[in-house]
Amino acid sequence: MREELCSAHLFSRSNKLMPLARGEGVYVWDDEGRRYIDGSSGPVCVVIGHGVREVAEAVARQMSKISFAHSSHFTTDSVIECADKLAKFSPYSLKHVFFASGGSEATETAAKMARQYHLERGENRRYKIISRWQSYHGNTLGALSMSGNIPRRRNYVPMLLDFPHIPPAYCYRCWFKKDRESCDLECAWALEKEIKSTGAEYVSAFIAEPIVGATLGTVPAPEGYFQIIREICDKYGVLFIADEVMTGFGRTGKNFAIEHWGVEPDIIATAKGISSGYIPLGAVIASEKVFTAFKNPFVHGHTYGSHPVACAVGAAVLDYIEKNHLVQRSEELGKYFLDKLQSLKDSESVGDVRGVGLFSGLEFVKDKSSKEPFDAEVRFNQKVLERCFNNGLLVYPGFGSVDGVKGDHIQVAPPLVVSKSQIDEIVQILGKSVIEAEAELK
């Protein structure tokens, strides 16, 4: 992997970064002119592909009018247009939009919205958010408190809020030692046990990714899971927040992934695909039930919330998704994509292949029959990442999926404009790269 040391003045999340020069469609080019297939849409955000002219034009139009308006006093046509389009795109009664600047802001906003919802109703003791282990809801301290991503939490545990967590819905490695054919969805009923042990009077909301992304490598909940979650939340007056930061905007073949279960959440937190990575933008979408409970203004906001230029981008992306039928395209091509990826299970290290729409993941194991993971020191996901990179493919790696230390996976989620021939190329390169990574261990 070619890496360049960046400016000594840049305080980055990495000591070495690869300079990218441009992007078009599903491809990006580095500063030496080498082309890569963006097989993961960056960190699963570039839904409409790179270099879309309509987005740049929307930015220029808005900047020629006004580039900033503080949301505590003003709004603009672009903000209203984006909210209207997002409300139309959103399922069920979720039609009330509060804009943020990214995923962590969106999930924290959802948590604060849930808290004020209960305050407005006179239930002043409700503040705790229940989530799941092996989940990821963001990197700010509030979002990280809700997250169950052990490696990301580890350094900051003394600073985090003491929020409860329950086991994940992770059929490949069931925490209850069951298989799907014989289980009673104990992973869902664990929510009721936690609400009771915490005290329902203290629980504000339950937050979950419909399909767990970065921490588990694209793990959908089983059928029936979210139906039970909805039932439990209703029984105890707890709000259900769907974290659709990674799974929204057609990624899974539905507008939002929760629609696969036919369940209406009270709040959706989303980002990434709303602007397709072209600009920082996130949103919280509230149901009618939540919105009508607010008799007072929402006591929350950021300087760049409802940013006019960001919302112009969001509106342009939603237009592009609709005009090019990208949600339907994701559903149709997703079946083809997952079928092709199944061939990789012939490899020695590929223990599981899973996915929905153009959103897939591979979990790697040392032994397929026992599902024994590689030792963390092997860093097998990084070996696959580097081999993919050398072969011209970008994927999104993850680790700690088994217990927070062991467990290797990658996510493969190309832009929704990908073609069948490009899918074939992605799978071919990925298969070659996995074999090369396996050979390193021999």
C-alpha positions in Angstrom: 0.0 0.0 0.0 1.5 3.3 -1.0 1.1 5.9 1.7 2.3 9.5 1.9 3.2 11.4 5.0 1.0 14.4 5.1 1.8 17.9 6.2 3.4 18.1 9.7 0.7 20.6 10.6 -2.2 18.3 10.1 -3.4 16.6 13.3 -5.0 13.5 11.6 -6.6 10.3 12.7 -3.8 8.6 10.8 -0.1 9.2 10.6 0.0 8.4 6.9 -2.7 9.3 4.4 -3.2 8.6 0.7 -3.7 11.7 -1.4 -6.7 11.4 -3.6 -7.0 13.6 -6.7 -10.4 13.0 -8.2 -13.4 10.8 -8.4 -16.0 9.8 -10.9 -18.8 7.3 -10.6 -17.6 4.3 -8.6 -13.9 5.2 -9.2 -11.4 7.4 -7.5 -7.8 8.3 -8.6 -4.8 9.0 -6.4 -2.3 11.8 -7.1 -0.2 9.5 -9.3 -3.1 8.7 -11.5 -3.8 5.2 -10.3 -7.5 4.2 -10.4 -9.4 2.4 -7.6 -12.9 1.0 -7.4 -14.6 2.5 -4.4 -16.0 -0.8 -3.2 -17.2 0.6 0.1 -18.5 4.1 -0.9 -15.9 5.6 1.4 -17.2 4.6 4.9 -20.5 3.6 3.3 -21.7 7.1 2.4 -21.2 7.9 -1.3 -24.6 6.5 -2.5 -24.8 8.4 -5.8 -21.2 8.0 -6.8 -18.4 10.5 -7.2 -18.3 13.6 -9.4 -22.0 14.2 -10.0 -22.4 17.5 -11.7 -25.8 18.3 -10.4 -24.5 18.4 -6.8 -21.7 20.9 -7.7 -24.3 23.1 -9.5 -26.6 23.0 -6.5 -23.7 24.2 -4.3 -22.8 27.0 -6.7 -26.4 28.2 -6.9 -26.9 28.3 -3.2 -23.6 30.1 -2.6 -24.5 32.7 -5.1 -27.6 33.5 -3.0 -26.5 33.0 0.6 -24.0 30.6 2.2 -25.0 30.8 5.9 -28.0 31.6 7.9 -28.2 30.9 11.7 -31.0 28.4 12.3 -32.1 30.0 15.6 -33.3 33.0 13.6 -33.5 32.3 9.9 -34.1 29.7 7.3 -33.6 29.5 3.5 -35.4 28.0 0.5 -32.8 25.2 0.4 -33.4 24.2 4.0 -37.2 24.1 3.4 -36.8 22.2 0.2 -34.5 19.6 1.7 -36.8 19.1 4.7 -39.8 18.7 2.3 -38.0 16.2 0.1 -36.7 14.2 3.1 -40.2 14.1 4.7 -41.6 12.7 1.4 -38.7 10.1 1.2 -39.2 9.0 4.9 -41.6 6.2 5.8 -44.7 6.1 7.9 -45.5 9.2 10.0 -41.8 10.3 10.3 -42.2 13.7 8.6 -40.6 16.3 10.9 -36.9 17.0 10.2 -34.2 18.5 12.4 -30.9 19.0 10.5 -27.4 18.3 12.0 -24.0 18.0 10.4 -23.3 14.3 10.7 -24.0 11.0 12.2 -22.8 11.5 15.7 -24.6 14.8 15.9 -27.8 13.1 14.6 -27.8 10.3 17.2 -27.0 12.7 20.1 -29.8 15.0 18.8 -32.1 12.0 18.8 -31.2 11.2 22.4 -31.9 14.8 23.5 -35.1 14.9 21.5 -36.2 11.7 23.3 -35.3 13.3 26.7 -37.3 16.5 26.0 -40.2 14.4 24.7 -40.5 12.8 28.1 -40.0 16.1 29.9 -42.9 17.6 27.9 -45.1 14.8 29.0 -44.1 15.2 32.7 -42.0 12.1 32.9 -39.0 13.9 34.3 -37.0 10.8 35.4 -36.7 9.3 32.0 -33.2 9.8 30.5 -31.4 6.6 30.0 -30.8 5.2 26.5 -30.6 1.4 26.1 -28.5 0.2 23.2 -26.7 -3.0 22.2 -23.2 -4.3 22.6 -21.4 -4.5 19.3 -23.2 -1.4 18.0 -21.8 1.9 16.9 -23.7 5.2 17.2 -20.9 7.8 16.9 -17.7 9.1 18.3 -18.8 12.1 20.4 -19.1 11.3 24.1 -22.9 11.0 24.2 -23.0 8.9 21.0 -20.1 6.8 22.3 -22.0 6.2 25.6 -24.8 4.7 23.6 -22.4 2.7 21.4 -21.4 -0.9 22.2 -18.2 -0.8 20.1 -15.7 -1.9 22.7 -12.5 -0.8 20.9 -13.8 2.7 20.3 -15.1 3.0 23.9 -12.0 1.6 25.7 -9.9 4.8 26.0 -12.9 7.0 27.1 -14.8 4.8 29.5 -14.3 7.1 32.5 -15.8 10.0 30.5 -18.9 8.0 29.2 -22.5 8.1 30.6 -23.6 4.9 32.3 -26.1 3.7 29.7 -27.3 0.1 29.7 -26.5 -2.3 26.8 -28.1 -5.6 25.8 -26.8 -8.5 23.6 -26.8 -7.9 19.8 -28.9 -9.7 17.3 -26.0 -11.6 15.8 -27.2 -15.0 14.5 -23.7 -16.1 13.2 -22.4 -15.8 16.8 -25.5 -16.0 18.9 -24.8 -14.8 22.5 -27.5 -17.2 23.7 -25.9 -20.2 22.0 -29.0 -20.8 19.9 -29.6 -21.2 16.2 -32.3 -19.3 14.4 -34.5 -22.3 13.8 -34.8 -23.0 17.6 -34.5 -19.7 19.2 -37.3 -17.5 20.7 -35.4 -14.3 19.8 -34.0 -14.0 23.3 -31.8 -11.1 21.9 -35.0 -9.0 21.4 -36.7 -10.0 24.7 -33.5 -9.0 26.5 -34.7 -5.4 26.1 -37.7 -6.1 28.3 -35.4 -7.6 31.0 -33.1 -4.6 30.9 -36.0 -2.1 31.1 -37.3 -3.9 34.1 -33.9 -4.1 35.8 -33.1 -0.5 35.1 -36.6 0.7 36.0 -38.9 1.7 33.2 -39.4 5.1 34.8 -35.8 5.9 34.0 -35.6 4.6 30.4 -36.1 7.2 27.7 -35.3 5.3 24.5 -33.8 2.2 22.8 -31.5 2.9 19.9 -30.4 0.3 17.3 -29.0 0.0 13.8 -31.5 -2.1 11.8 -28.4 -3.7 10.1 -25.3 -3.3 12.2 -22.6 -1.7 10.2 -19.0 -0.8 11.2 -18.8 -2.9 14.4 -20.2 -6.2 13.1 -19.7 -5.9 9.4 -23.3 -5.7 8.0 -25.4 -7.9 10.3 -29.2 -7.7 9.7 -31.5 -8.5 12.6 -33.6 -11.6 12.0 -37.2 -11.5 11.0 -39.5 -10.8 14.0 -36.8 -9.0 16.0 -37.9 -5.4 15.5 -41.5 -6.4 15.7 -40.8 -7.5 19.3 -38.7 -4.4 20.0 -41.6 -2.2 18.9 -44.0 -4.2 21.1 -41.7 -3.9 24.2 -41.1 -0.1 23.6 -44.9 0.5 23.4 -45.5 -1.5 26.5 -43.1 0.5 28.7 -43.5 3.9 27.1 -40.0 3.8 25.7 -39.1 5.5 22.3 -37.5 3.5 19.6 -34.7 5.3 17.7 -33.6 3.7 14.5 -29.9 4.6 13.7 -30.0 4.8 9.9 -26.7 6.7 9.6 -25.2 4.0 7.4 -28.3 2.2 6.2 -30.5 5.0 4.8 -31.1 6.4 1.4 -31.5 3.2 -0.6 -28.4 1.5 0.7 -30.3 -1.7 1.6 -32.9 -1.6 -1.3 -35.4 0.4 0.8 -35.5 4.1 1.5 -34.6 3.2 5.1 -33.6 -0.2 6.3 -36.2 -0.4 9.1 -38.8 -0.8 6.4 -37.6 -4.3 5.8 -39.3 -5.2 9.1 -42.5 -3.1 8.5 -41.9 -1.4 11.9 -42.3 2.3 12.6 -39.7 3.8 14.8 -40.4 7.0 16.8 -37.2 8.7 15.6 -34.8 8.1 12.7 -31.2 9.4 13.0 -29.4 9.6 9.7 -26.5 11.1 7.8 -23.9 9.8 5.3 -26.1 9.0 2.3 -28.3 12.1 2.8 -25.5 14.2 1.2 -23.7 11.2 -0.4 -20.5 12.4 1.3 -20.4 15.6 -0.7 -20.7 17.8 2.4 -21.3 17.2 6.1 -25.0 16.7 6.7 -27.2 14.7 9.1 -30.8 14.7 10.1 -33.2 13.5 12.8 -36.7 12.7 11.6 -39.4 12.6 14.2 -42.7 10.9 14.1 -46.0 12.7 14.5 -46.2 11.3 18.0 -42.9 12.8 19.1 -43.4 16.1 17.2 -46.9 16.8 18.7 -45.6 16.3 22.2 -43.4 19.3 22.0 -45.3 22.3 23.4 -42.0 24.2 23.8 -39.1 24.7 21.3 -36.5 22.0 21.2 -33.7 23.1 23.4 -30.8 22.1 21.1 -28.8 23.2 18.1 -25.4 23.7 16.5 -23.9 26.6 14.5 -24.0 24.6 11.3 -27.3 22.9 11.8 -29.7 23.6 8.8 -26.8 24.9 6.8 -28.1 26.4 3.6 -25.4 24.9 1.3 -25.4 21.5 3.0 -29.2 21.4 2.6 -28.9 22.3 -1.0 -26.6 19.3 -1.5 -29.1 17.1 0.4 -32.0 18.2 -1.9 -29.8 17.6 -5.0 -28.9 14.1 -3.8 -32.5 13.2 -3.0 -33.4 14.4 -6.5 -30.6 12.3 -8.1 -31.7 9.2 -6.1 -35.3 9.6 -7.3 -34.5 10.5 -10.9 -32.2 7.5 -11.3 -34.3 5.0 -9.4 -31.3 4.2 -7.1 -33.4 2.6 -4.3 -34.9 0.1 -6.8 -31.5 -0.4 -8.4 -30.0 -1.2 -5.0 -32.7 -3.8 -4.4 -32.3 -5.5 -7.8 -28.5 -5.4 -8.0 -28.1 -6.2 -4.3 -29.4 -9.7 -5.0 -26.9 -10.2 -7.8 -24.1 -8.8 -5.6 -24.8 -11.0 -2.6 -25.1 -14.1 -4.9 -21.7 -13.3 -6.4 -20.1 -12.7 -3.0 -21.4 -16.1 -1.8 -18.7 -17.7 -4.1 -16.1 -16.3 -1.7 -17.2 -18.7 1.0 -15.0 -21.3 -0.8 -12.0 -19.4 0.6 -10.4 -20.9 3.7 -10.9 -17.8 5.8 -14.4 -16.5 4.8 -16.7 -17.7 7.5 -19.8 -15.7 6.7 -21.2 -13.6 3.9 -24.2 -11.4 4.7 -26.0 -8.4 3.3 -29.1 -6.6 2.1 -29.2 -4.5 -1.0 -25.8 -3.0 -2.0 -24.7 -3.4 1.6 -22.7 -6.6 2.4 -20.1 -7.9 4.8 -17.6 -10.7 5.1 -16.5 -12.2 8.4 -13.1 -13.9 8.5 -12.3 -16.9 10.7 -9.2 -19.0 11.4 -11.4 -22.2 11.4 -14.7 -22.4 9.6 -16.1 -25.4 11.4 -15.6 -23.9 14.9 -15.9 -20.2 13.8 -12.7 -19.6 15.7 -11.5 -16.1 15.0 -7.9 -15.1 14.1 -5.8 -13.8 17.0 -6.1 -10.0 17.1 -2.3 -9.7 16.5 -2.7 -11.3 13.1 -4.7 -8.3 11.9 -6.2 -10.3 9.1 -8.7 -7.7 8.1 -5.8 -5.3 7.5 -4.1 -7.9 5.4 -7.2 -8.2 3.2 -7.5 -4.4 3.1 -3.9 -3.9 1.9 -4.2 -6.7 -0.7 -7.4 -5.1 -2.0 -5.7 -1.7 -2.1 -2.7 -3.1 -4.0 -5.2 -4.7 -6.5 -7.1 -1.5 -7.0 -10.1 -2.0 -4.7 -11.2 0.0 -1.6 -13.1 -1.8 1.1 -14.1 -0.9 4.7 -12.4 -3.0 7.4 -13.4 -3.7 11.0 -12.3 -5.7 14.0 -13.4 -6.8 17.4 -16.6 -8.3 16.1 -16.4 -11.4 18.3 -15.6 -9.9 21.7 -14.3 -6.4 21.2 -10.8 -7.7 20.7 -10.9 -10.7 18.3 -12.9 -10.8 15.1 -12.2 -9.6 11.6 -14.5 -8.4 8.9 -14.8 -6.0 6.0 -17.8 -4.2 4.5 -18.4 -4.1 0.7 -20.9 -1.5 -0.3 -20.3 0.3 -3.6 -22.2 3.4 -4.8 -25.7 2.6 -5.9 -24.7 3.5 -9.5 -22.5 0.5 -9.8 -23.0 -1.8 -12.8 -23.1 -5.6 -13.0 -19.8 -5.7 -14.7 -18.3 -3.5 -12.0 -19.8 -5.8 -9.3 -18.1 -8.7 -11.1 -14.8 -6.9 -11.0 -15.2 -6.1 -7.3 -15.9 -9.7 -6.4 -13.0 -10.9 -8.6 -10.5 -8.5 -7.0 -11.8 -9.3 -3.5 -11.5 -13.0 -4.1 -8.0 -12.7 -5.3 -7.1 -10.4 -2.4 -8.5 -12.8 0.2 -6.4 -15.7 -1.3 -3.3 -13.5 -1.2 -4.0 -12.6 2.5 -4.4 -16.2 3.4 -1.1 -17.1 1.7 0.7 -14.6 3.9 -0.2 -16.8 6.9 1.4 -19.9 5.5 
